Amino acid sequence: MIQDATAQIGAKEYTAHGLRKNAAIALAEADCTVQQIMAITGHKTWREAMRYTQRREQKKLARQAIDKLEAATKVANARTEGQRGVG
């Protein structure tokens, strides 16, 4: 069924596993819960579905860390510029 459907849209290289994985990743990036991902993808175990939310969470935490670093750098640069103007 999947092979027929992907052939019809000119995407024969896609597999059922790949499509399911991409759906899980998209759902995780949309902030869906593990239970919601499992409901859509049909994963039977929490562990398997968690794989996708952990990936999303890592990206989210990394973005937050970079934002904090950039904010701290701006503050440090502003202090440095202020000290130069005082002397």
C-alpha positions as CSV (number, residue, x, y, z in Angstrom):
1,M,0.0,0.0,0.0
2,I,2.8,2.4,0.9
3,Q,4.8,1.5,-2.2
4,D,1.8,2.2,-4.4
5,A,1.0,5.5,-2.7
6,T,4.6,6.7,-2.9
7,A,4.9,5.6,-6.5
8,Q,1.8,7.6,-7.4
9,I,3.4,10.8,-6.1
10,G,6.8,10.0,-7.6
11,A,8.5,9.3,-4.3
12,K,9.4,5.6,-4.6
13,E,12.5,6.0,-2.4
14,Y,10.4,6.6,0.7
15,T,9.6,3.7,3.0
16,A,6.9,3.2,5.6
17,H,9.5,3.4,8.3
18,G,10.9,6.6,7.0
19,L,7.5,8.2,6.6
20,R,6.6,7.2,10.1
21,K,9.9,8.5,11.5
22,N,9.4,11.9,9.7
23,A,5.9,12.1,11.0
24,A,7.1,11.5,14.6
25,I,9.8,14.1,14.2
26,A,7.3,16.7,12.8
27,L,4.9,16.0,15.7
28,A,7.6,16.3,18.3
29,E,8.8,19.6,16.7
30,A,5.2,20.8,16.9
31,D,5.4,20.2,20.7
32,C,3.1,17.2,20.7
33,T,3.3,15.0,23.8
34,V,4.7,11.4,23.7
35,Q,1.2,10.1,24.0
36,Q,0.0,12.2,21.0
37,I,2.9,11.0,18.9
38,M,2.1,7.4,19.8
39,A,-1.5,7.9,18.9
40,I,-0.6,9.1,15.4
41,T,2.3,6.9,14.6
42,G,1.1,3.8,16.3
43,H,4.3,3.3,18.3
44,K,3.6,0.7,21.0
45,T,6.3,1.7,23.5
46,W,6.9,4.9,25.3
47,R,10.7,4.5,24.8
48,E,10.4,4.4,21.0
49,A,8.3,7.5,20.9
50,M,10.5,9.3,23.5
51,R,13.4,9.1,21.0
52,Y,11.7,11.8,18.9
53,T,10.7,14.1,21.8
54,Q,14.3,13.9,23.2
55,R,15.7,15.1,19.9
56,R,13.3,18.0,19.9
57,E,14.0,18.8,23.5
58,Q,17.7,18.8,22.8
59,K,17.3,21.4,20.0
60,K,15.0,23.5,22.2
61,L,17.5,23.5,25.1
62,A,20.4,24.3,22.7
63,R,18.4,27.3,21.3
64,Q,17.7,28.5,24.8
65,A,21.4,28.2,25.8
66,I,22.5,30.2,22.8
67,D,19.9,32.9,23.5
68,K,21.2,33.2,27.1
69,L,24.8,33.3,25.9
70,E,24.0,36.0,23.3
71,A,22.1,38.1,26.0
72,A,25.0,37.7,28.5
73,T,27.5,38.8,25.8
74,K,25.4,41.9,25.0
75,V,25.4,42.8,28.7
76,A,29.2,42.2,29.0
77,N,29.8,44.3,25.9
78,A,27.6,47.1,27.2
79,R,29.5,47.2,30.5
80,T,32.9,47.2,28.6
81,E,31.7,50.1,26.4
82,G,30.4,52.0,29.5
83,Q,33.7,51.6,31.3
84,R,35.6,53.0,28.3
85,G,33.4,56.1,28.2
86,V,33.9,56.8,32.0
87,G,37.7,57.1,31.8
